[in-house]
Amino acid sequence: MKAITDINPTPSEAFKLRNPGLFGKTERFNPQGPAFPTSSNARTRLDACNKTETLFYHYLQDWLFDGQVIDIIVQPAKFFELKGGGTYTPDFMVFAHGDLERVHVFEVKGGYRGPGWEQGYERYKRAALEWDGCIFKFNLAEFDRKTQRWTLRGWK
């Protein structure tokens, strides 16, 4: 059996970094960073949100759970797999420490009704129909810019 140095006698530092097991190190390289979200990850995800979603994030923190300790996950990637294909990524998932048996899922909609709006709403409805009730509580949050108020509707 050939060794890596037989194939490439002078590997680059980048190659060594990406393949530490070939050079005697047993630690695995993780190109995507830490497995658990850090404050910098959450900040990056929040920066990717639109204005309405950012407003709702602050509304969640300040008002909605009335002083309860909560953990908010911003846009967890492809969290719900849907029957018939496709996935649904909610805008926010909230874990309230006082209600450990329920995970609140929020889809945020504002005044925009252009391309992509219907697709997001349709996926929300499909995911809510399939997953609501077990431990997930699906909610649709709509913001009215004229009155500057939120309307929250549960799925059922």
Helices and strands as residue ranges (DSSP letters): H 4-7, H 13-18, G 20-23, H 39-47, H 51-59, I 60-64, E 70-74, E 80-81, E 87-88, E 92-96, E 103-109, H 117-131, E 136-144, E 149-154
